[in-house]
Amino acid sequence: MAILISGRGTNLQAFIDACAAGELNAQISLVISNNPAAAGLQRAQNAGIATRCIDHRNYRTREEFDQALVDELNANEVNLVILAGFMRILTPVFIAPFLGRLLNIHPSLLPKYPGLRTHQRALLAEDAEAGATVHFVTQELDGGPPVLQARVPILANDTAEDLAIRVAAVEHKIYPLAARWYVEERLALTDAGAQFDGKQIPSTGIQYTADLR
Ligand code: GRF
């Protein structure tokens, strides 16, 4: 696996911990950041994982940046690519060669609230619940087929920060679990959408419960 980050890397840490605990039988061979200041790079280094910084500001176009990512991933013979707070919009140059082996996590109950400021939007809409969704990445921004979704309640007087903390806690459970399913070959992206154990996954993803393995 390779994990792509731009920031603090708490999901990256959840993957590092899941691998160390034997819950995820995979090797994180590379962590790539587009942001040289990403705190997550230190988490990778602490775990003895190779890191690369590929700074998008050094490339003229999105396509050239994406090609540099693809070259680096191919050089490392990466099978599965995990986007974990990677704050770049990807082009077909990147998505096409990794289609079906490229996952993202988004901090909302997709298809609600693609894009940014998801927690503020859920609060503004007076939603009763928020959450996170792991999905396959396709060309549509935050629009690829959902795999696994976890819900948390929105409590009276919650701020966006309160909600972000509650949602992050479930992100750290569902993202390594979805990757585990991929590694165990239980998860696949087909022309008909995302499948789990050969069955179609519902359009909002499998709903997380603590007994899921
Ligand atoms: C998470 O909220 C994730 O849902 C979104 O980016 C954030 C990454 O956080 N895609 P971290 O860097 O893993 O702490």
py3Dmol code that shows the C-alpha trace and the ligand (Angstrom):
import py3Dmol

protein = """\
ATOM      1  CA  MET A   1       0.000   0.000   0.000  1.00  0.00           C
ATOM      2  CA  ALA A   2       0.928   3.617  -0.378  1.00  0.00           C
ATOM      3  CA  ILE A   3      -0.771   6.308   1.690  1.00  0.00           C
ATOM      4  CA  LEU A   4      -1.097   9.847   0.353  1.00  0.00           C
ATOM      5  CA  ILE A   5      -1.461  12.697   2.811  1.00  0.00           C
ATOM      6  CA  SER A   6      -1.414  16.484   2.984  1.00  0.00           C
ATOM      7  CA  GLY A   7      -1.749  17.143   6.695  1.00  0.00           C
ATOM      8  CA  ARG A   8      -1.771  15.807  10.211  1.00  0.00           C
ATOM      9  CA  GLY A   9      -2.109  12.140   9.258  1.00  0.00           C
ATOM     10  CA  THR A  10      -4.350  10.699  11.949  1.00  0.00           C
ATOM     11  CA  ASN A  11      -5.837   8.261   9.428  1.00  0.00           C
ATOM     12  CA  LEU A  12      -2.294   7.329   8.373  1.00  0.00           C
ATOM     13  CA  GLN A  13      -1.609   6.643  12.060  1.00  0.00           C
ATOM     14  CA  ALA A  14      -4.677   4.394  12.235  1.00  0.00           C
ATOM     15  CA  PHE A  15      -3.240   2.369   9.321  1.00  0.00           C
ATOM     16  CA  ILE A  16       0.199   2.185  10.956  1.00  0.00           C
ATOM     17  CA  ASP A  17      -1.429   0.961  14.178  1.00  0.00           C
ATOM     18  CA  ALA A  18      -3.709  -1.553  12.404  1.00  0.00           C
ATOM     19  CA  CYS A  19      -0.716  -3.050  10.555  1.00  0.00           C
ATOM     20  CA  ALA A  20       1.345  -3.219  13.752  1.00  0.00           C
ATOM     21  CA  ALA A  21      -1.537  -4.905  15.590  1.00  0.00           C
ATOM     22  CA  GLY A  22      -1.916  -7.521  12.859  1.00  0.00           C
ATOM     23  CA  GLU A  23      -5.452  -6.303  12.081  1.00  0.00           C
ATOM     24  CA  LEU A  24      -4.417  -5.334   8.571  1.00  0.00           C
ATOM     25  CA  ASN A  25      -2.174  -7.814   6.812  1.00  0.00           C
ATOM     26  CA  ALA A  26      -0.434  -5.372   4.491  1.00  0.00           C
ATOM     27  CA  GLN A  27       2.724  -3.343   4.235  1.00  0.00           C
ATOM     28  CA  ILE A  28       2.750   0.418   3.966  1.00  0.00           C
ATOM     29  CA  SER A  29       5.679   0.734   1.592  1.00  0.00           C
ATOM     30  CA  LEU A  30       5.470   4.459   0.990  1.00  0.00           C
ATOM     31  CA  VAL A  31       3.872   7.636   2.300  1.00  0.00           C
ATOM     32  CA  ILE A  32       3.657  10.532  -0.137  1.00  0.00           C
ATOM     33  CA  SER A  33       2.786  14.096   0.778  1.00  0.00           C
ATOM     34  CA  ASN A  34       2.264  17.027  -1.568  1.00  0.00           C
ATOM     35  CA  ASN A  35       2.919  19.290   1.396  1.00  0.00           C
ATOM     36  CA  PRO A  36       6.474  19.369   2.796  1.00  0.00           C
ATOM     37  CA  ALA A  37       5.117  20.589   6.152  1.00  0.00           C
ATOM     38  CA  ALA A  38       2.597  17.752   6.622  1.00  0.00           C
ATOM     39  CA  ALA A  39       2.841  16.520  10.212  1.00  0.00           C
ATOM     40  CA  GLY A  40       1.946  13.035   8.994  1.00  0.00           C
ATOM     41  CA  LEU A  41       5.400  12.682   7.396  1.00  0.00           C
ATOM     42  CA  GLN A  42       6.877  12.501  10.890  1.00  0.00           C
ATOM     43  CA  ARG A  43       4.400   9.766  11.857  1.00  0.00           C
ATOM     44  CA  ALA A  44       5.589   7.713   8.883  1.00  0.00           C
ATOM     45  CA  GLN A  45       9.252   8.304   9.709  1.00  0.00           C
ATOM     46  CA  ASN A  46       8.644   7.307  13.338  1.00  0.00           C
ATOM     47  CA  ALA A  47       7.215   4.024  12.049  1.00  0.00           C
ATOM     48  CA  GLY A  48      10.191   3.451   9.733  1.00  0.00           C
ATOM     49  CA  ILE A  49       8.152   3.960   6.552  1.00  0.00           C
ATOM     50  CA  ALA A  50       9.742   5.539   3.463  1.00  0.00           C
ATOM     51  CA  THR A  51       8.419   9.003   2.680  1.00  0.00           C
ATOM     52  CA  ARG A  52       8.460  11.212  -0.392  1.00  0.00           C
ATOM     53  CA  CYS A  53       7.365  14.775  -0.809  1.00  0.00           C
ATOM     54  CA  ILE A  54       6.031  15.531  -4.273  1.00  0.00           C
ATOM     55  CA  ASP A  55       5.175  19.211  -4.083  1.00  0.00           C
ATOM     56  CA  HIS A  56       2.403  20.120  -6.525  1.00  0.00           C
ATOM     57  CA  ARG A  57       3.795  23.658  -6.726  1.00  0.00           C
ATOM     58  CA  ASN A  58       6.747  22.301  -8.684  1.00  0.00           C
ATOM     59  CA  TYR A  59       4.506  21.160 -11.567  1.00  0.00           C
ATOM     60  CA  ARG A  60       2.934  23.282 -14.248  1.00  0.00           C
ATOM     61  CA  THR A  61      -0.261  21.273 -14.597  1.00  0.00           C
ATOM     62  CA  ARG A  62      -2.349  18.859 -12.531  1.00  0.00           C
ATOM     63  CA  GLU A  63      -1.562  16.179 -15.119  1.00  0.00           C
ATOM     64  CA  GLU A  64       2.201  16.561 -14.724  1.00  0.00           C
ATOM     65  CA  PHE A  65       1.862  16.367 -10.948  1.00  0.00           C
ATOM     66  CA  ASP A  66      -0.352  13.290 -11.239  1.00  0.00           C
ATOM     67  CA  GLN A  67       2.156  11.617 -13.567  1.00  0.00           C
ATOM     68  CA  ALA A  68       4.908  12.182 -10.996  1.00  0.00           C
ATOM     69  CA  LEU A  69       2.704  10.438  -8.392  1.00  0.00           C
ATOM     70  CA  VAL A  70       2.006   7.528 -10.740  1.00  0.00           C
ATOM     71  CA  ASP A  71       5.715   7.133 -11.538  1.00  0.00           C
ATOM     72  CA  GLU A  72       6.598   7.034  -7.850  1.00  0.00           C
ATOM     73  CA  LEU A  73       3.849   4.527  -7.034  1.00  0.00           C
ATOM     74  CA  ASN A  74       4.816   2.284  -9.947  1.00  0.00           C
ATOM     75  CA  ALA A  75       8.496   2.430  -8.988  1.00  0.00           C
ATOM     76  CA  ASN A  76       7.434   1.049  -5.601  1.00  0.00           C
ATOM     77  CA  GLU A  77       5.146  -1.637  -7.068  1.00  0.00           C
ATOM     78  CA  VAL A  78       2.220  -0.375  -5.049  1.00  0.00           C
ATOM     79  CA  ASN A  79      -1.049  -2.315  -5.276  1.00  0.00           C
ATOM     80  CA  LEU A  80      -3.474  -0.281  -3.184  1.00  0.00           C
ATOM     81  CA  VAL A  81      -3.479   3.501  -2.843  1.00  0.00           C
ATOM     82  CA  ILE A  82      -5.042   5.090   0.236  1.00  0.00           C
ATOM     83  CA  LEU A  83      -5.919   8.778   0.079  1.00  0.00           C
ATOM     84  CA  ALA A  84      -5.885  10.000   3.667  1.00  0.00           C
ATOM     85  CA  GLY A  85      -6.525  13.713   3.751  1.00  0.00           C
ATOM     86  CA  PHE A  86      -4.795  14.230   0.394  1.00  0.00           C
ATOM     87  CA  MET A  87      -6.001  17.673  -0.583  1.00  0.00           C
ATOM     88  CA  ARG A  88      -5.471  17.607  -4.342  1.00  0.00           C
ATOM     89  CA  ILE A  89      -8.047  17.114  -7.075  1.00  0.00           C
ATOM     90  CA  LEU A  90      -6.868  14.189  -9.187  1.00  0.00           C
ATOM     91  CA  THR A  91      -7.062  13.856 -12.968  1.00  0.00           C
ATOM     92  CA  PRO A  92      -7.555  10.721 -15.096  1.00  0.00           C
ATOM     93  CA  VAL A  93      -3.754  10.529 -15.408  1.00  0.00           C
ATOM     94  CA  PHE A  94      -3.733   9.341 -11.801  1.00  0.00           C
ATOM     95  CA  ILE A  95      -7.168   7.792 -11.437  1.00  0.00           C
ATOM     96  CA  ALA A  96      -7.224   5.596 -14.561  1.00  0.00           C
ATOM     97  CA  PRO A  97      -4.175   3.422 -13.748  1.00  0.00           C
ATOM     98  CA  PHE A  98      -5.342   2.922 -10.152  1.00  0.00           C
ATOM     99  CA  LEU A  99      -9.081   2.609 -10.758  1.00  0.00           C
ATOM    100  CA  GLY A 100     -10.456  -0.090  -8.456  1.00  0.00           C
ATOM    101  CA  ARG A 101      -7.431   0.060  -6.165  1.00  0.00           C
ATOM    102  CA  LEU A 102      -7.782   3.650  -5.024  1.00  0.00           C
ATOM    103  CA  LEU A 103      -9.726   4.482  -1.839  1.00  0.00           C
ATOM    104  CA  ASN A 104     -10.600   7.760  -0.124  1.00  0.00           C
ATOM    105  CA  ILE A 105     -12.312   8.704   3.102  1.00  0.00           C
ATOM    106  CA  HIS A 106     -14.644  11.662   3.191  1.00  0.00           C
ATOM    107  CA  PRO A 107     -15.950  13.280   6.405  1.00  0.00           C
ATOM    108  CA  SER A 108     -19.654  13.167   5.611  1.00  0.00           C
ATOM    109  CA  LEU A 109     -22.472  10.724   5.037  1.00  0.00           C
ATOM    110  CA  LEU A 110     -22.037  10.616   1.252  1.00  0.00           C
ATOM    111  CA  PRO A 111     -23.810  11.370  -1.017  1.00  0.00           C
ATOM    112  CA  LYS A 112     -24.473  14.275   1.369  1.00  0.00           C
ATOM    113  CA  TYR A 113     -21.899  17.054   1.409  1.00  0.00           C
ATOM    114  CA  PRO A 114     -19.183  16.268  -1.101  1.00  0.00           C
ATOM    115  CA  GLY A 115     -16.429  18.891  -1.040  1.00  0.00           C
ATOM    116  CA  LEU A 116     -15.183  20.964   1.875  1.00  0.00           C
ATOM    117  CA  ARG A 117     -16.551  22.249   5.229  1.00  0.00           C
ATOM    118  CA  THR A 118     -18.732  19.169   5.664  1.00  0.00           C
ATOM    119  CA  HIS A 119     -19.230  19.551   9.415  1.00  0.00           C
ATOM    120  CA  GLN A 120     -20.270  23.202   9.172  1.00  0.00           C
ATOM    121  CA  ARG A 121     -22.755  22.259   6.470  1.00  0.00           C
ATOM    122  CA  ALA A 122     -24.251  19.427   8.558  1.00  0.00           C
ATOM    123  CA  LEU A 123     -24.654  21.794  11.535  1.00  0.00           C
ATOM    124  CA  LEU A 124     -26.183  24.525   9.394  1.00  0.00           C
ATOM    125  CA  ALA A 125     -28.697  22.035   7.999  1.00  0.00           C
ATOM    126  CA  GLU A 126     -29.563  20.970  11.572  1.00  0.00           C
ATOM    127  CA  ASP A 127     -28.892  17.344  10.693  1.00  0.00           C
ATOM    128  CA  ALA A 128     -29.318  14.798  13.483  1.00  0.00           C
ATOM    129  CA  GLU A 129     -26.309  12.758  12.331  1.00  0.00           C
ATOM    130  CA  ALA A 130     -22.936  13.170  10.702  1.00  0.00           C
ATOM    131  CA  GLY A 131     -20.281  10.647   9.788  1.00  0.00           C
ATOM    132  CA  ALA A 132     -17.655   9.437   7.380  1.00  0.00           C
ATOM    133  CA  THR A 133     -17.626   7.351   4.224  1.00  0.00           C
ATOM    134  CA  VAL A 134     -14.886   5.232   2.648  1.00  0.00           C
ATOM    135  CA  HIS A 135     -15.364   5.116  -1.114  1.00  0.00           C
ATOM    136  CA  PHE A 136     -13.660   4.009  -4.285  1.00  0.00           C
ATOM    137  CA  VAL A 137     -12.256   6.989  -6.147  1.00  0.00           C
ATOM    138  CA  THR A 138     -13.575   7.693  -9.611  1.00  0.00           C
ATOM    139  CA  GLN A 139     -13.430  10.826 -11.714  1.00  0.00           C
ATOM    140  CA  GLU A 140     -16.369  12.400  -9.883  1.00  0.00           C
ATOM    141  CA  LEU A 141     -15.127  14.391  -6.852  1.00  0.00           C
ATOM    142  CA  ASP A 142     -16.169  12.558  -3.660  1.00  0.00           C
ATOM    143  CA  GLY A 143     -18.625  10.713  -5.915  1.00  0.00           C
ATOM    144  CA  GLY A 144     -17.140   7.226  -6.351  1.00  0.00           C
ATOM    145  CA  PRO A 145     -19.081   4.210  -5.045  1.00  0.00           C
ATOM    146  CA  PRO A 146     -19.260   4.143  -1.225  1.00  0.00           C
ATOM    147  CA  VAL A 147     -17.862   1.082   0.565  1.00  0.00           C
ATOM    148  CA  LEU A 148     -18.280   1.630   4.292  1.00  0.00           C
ATOM    149  CA  GLN A 149     -20.031   4.381   6.239  1.00  0.00           C
ATOM    150  CA  ALA A 150     -20.121   5.208   9.950  1.00  0.00           C
ATOM    151  CA  ARG A 151     -22.600   7.515  11.664  1.00  0.00           C
ATOM    152  CA  VAL A 152     -22.253   9.639  14.768  1.00  0.00           C
ATOM    153  CA  PRO A 153     -24.915  11.732  16.499  1.00  0.00           C
ATOM    154  CA  ILE A 154     -24.877  15.512  16.333  1.00  0.00           C
ATOM    155  CA  LEU A 155     -25.383  16.794  19.868  1.00  0.00           C
ATOM    156  CA  ALA A 156     -26.918  20.077  21.017  1.00  0.00           C
ATOM    157  CA  ASN A 157     -24.355  22.901  21.003  1.00  0.00           C
ATOM    158  CA  ASP A 158     -21.830  20.919  18.936  1.00  0.00           C
ATOM    159  CA  THR A 159     -19.270  23.038  17.142  1.00  0.00           C
ATOM    160  CA  ALA A 160     -17.718  21.933  13.858  1.00  0.00           C
ATOM    161  CA  GLU A 161     -14.582  21.069  15.866  1.00  0.00           C
ATOM    162  CA  ASP A 162     -16.574  18.869  18.279  1.00  0.00           C
ATOM    163  CA  LEU A 163     -18.092  17.078  15.351  1.00  0.00           C
ATOM    164  CA  ALA A 164     -14.757  16.700  13.564  1.00  0.00           C
ATOM    165  CA  ILE A 165     -13.314  14.933  16.631  1.00  0.00           C
ATOM    166  CA  ARG A 166     -16.295  12.569  16.894  1.00  0.00           C
ATOM    167  CA  VAL A 167     -16.186  11.780  13.167  1.00  0.00           C
ATOM    168  CA  ALA A 168     -12.390  11.288  13.133  1.00  0.00           C
ATOM    169  CA  ALA A 169     -12.740   8.603  15.816  1.00  0.00           C
ATOM    170  CA  VAL A 170     -14.958   6.519  13.530  1.00  0.00           C
ATOM    171  CA  GLU A 171     -12.807   7.266  10.472  1.00  0.00           C
ATOM    172  CA  HIS A 172      -9.943   5.527  12.235  1.00  0.00           C
ATOM    173  CA  LYS A 173     -12.082   2.404  12.609  1.00  0.00           C
ATOM    174  CA  ILE A 174     -13.677   2.175   9.187  1.00  0.00           C
ATOM    175  CA  TYR A 175     -10.757   3.076   6.950  1.00  0.00           C
ATOM    176  CA  PRO A 176      -8.344   0.276   7.970  1.00  0.00           C
ATOM    177  CA  LEU A 177     -11.292  -2.146   7.962  1.00  0.00           C
ATOM    178  CA  ALA A 178     -12.207  -1.273   4.362  1.00  0.00           C
ATOM    179  CA  ALA A 179      -8.554  -1.699   3.353  1.00  0.00           C
ATOM    180  CA  ARG A 180      -8.539  -5.073   5.105  1.00  0.00           C
ATOM    181  CA  TRP A 181     -11.509  -6.151   3.006  1.00  0.00           C
ATOM    182  CA  TYR A 182      -9.636  -5.097  -0.105  1.00  0.00           C
ATOM    183  CA  VAL A 183      -6.520  -7.025   0.927  1.00  0.00           C
ATOM    184  CA  GLU A 184      -8.658 -10.081   1.664  1.00  0.00           C
ATOM    185  CA  GLU A 185     -10.108  -9.737  -1.854  1.00  0.00           C
ATOM    186  CA  ARG A 186     -13.623  -9.266  -0.476  1.00  0.00           C
ATOM    187  CA  LEU A 187     -13.979  -5.813  -2.015  1.00  0.00           C
ATOM    188  CA  ALA A 188     -14.009  -4.932  -5.688  1.00  0.00           C
ATOM    189  CA  LEU A 189     -15.029  -2.146  -8.030  1.00  0.00           C
ATOM    190  CA  THR A 190     -16.961  -3.543 -10.993  1.00  0.00           C
ATOM    191  CA  ASP A 191     -18.814  -1.908 -13.874  1.00  0.00           C
ATOM    192  CA  ALA A 192     -21.970  -2.279 -11.767  1.00  0.00           C
ATOM    193  CA  GLY A 193     -20.416  -0.533  -8.760  1.00  0.00           C
ATOM    194  CA  ALA A 194     -18.745  -1.565  -5.512  1.00  0.00           C
ATOM    195  CA  GLN A 195     -19.123  -5.178  -4.402  1.00  0.00           C
ATOM    196  CA  PHE A 196     -18.475  -6.919  -1.092  1.00  0.00           C
ATOM    197  CA  ASP A 197     -18.251 -10.714  -0.987  1.00  0.00           C
ATOM    198  CA  GLY A 198     -19.653 -10.726  -4.538  1.00  0.00           C
ATOM    199  CA  LYS A 199     -22.755  -8.693  -3.620  1.00  0.00           C
ATOM    200  CA  GLN A 200     -23.617  -5.151  -4.597  1.00  0.00           C
ATOM    201  CA  ILE A 201     -22.885  -2.614  -1.830  1.00  0.00           C
ATOM    202  CA  PRO A 202     -25.823  -0.246  -1.115  1.00  0.00           C
ATOM    203  CA  SER A 203     -25.469   3.265  -2.544  1.00  0.00           C
ATOM    204  CA  THR A 204     -24.540   4.768   0.851  1.00  0.00           C
ATOM    205  CA  GLY A 205     -22.068   1.990   1.681  1.00  0.00           C
ATOM    206  CA  ILE A 206     -22.159  -0.831   4.217  1.00  0.00           C
ATOM    207  CA  GLN A 207     -23.239   0.663   7.541  1.00  0.00           C
ATOM    208  CA  TYR A 208     -20.557   0.218  10.183  1.00  0.00           C
ATOM    209  CA  THR A 209     -21.269  -1.719  13.359  1.00  0.00           C
ATOM    210  CA  ALA A 210     -18.674  -2.676  15.944  1.00  0.00           C
ATOM    211  CA  ASP A 211     -19.000  -6.404  15.151  1.00  0.00           C
ATOM    212  CA  LEU A 212     -17.982  -6.013  11.461  1.00  0.00           C
ATOM    213  CA  ARG A 213     -14.748  -7.803  10.616  1.00  0.00           C
TER     214      ARG A 213
END
"""
ligand_1 = """\
14
GRF
C -10.211 13.533 7.411
O -11.239 14.291 7.956
C -10.684 12.829 6.175
O -12.038 12.477 6.241
C -10.472 13.874 5.114
O -9.282 14.514 5.484
C -9.089 14.417 6.881
C -7.741 13.830 7.101
O -7.356 13.876 8.453
N -10.420 13.269 3.814
P -5.972 13.233 8.891
O -4.864 13.963 8.146
O -6.013 11.778 8.551
O -5.878 13.473 10.368
"""
view = py3Dmol.view(width=600, height=400)
view.addModel(protein, "pdb")
view.setStyle({"model": 0}, {"cartoon": {"style": "trace"}})
view.addModel(ligand_1, "xyz")
view.setStyle({"model": 1}, {"stick": {}})
view.zoomTo()
view.show()
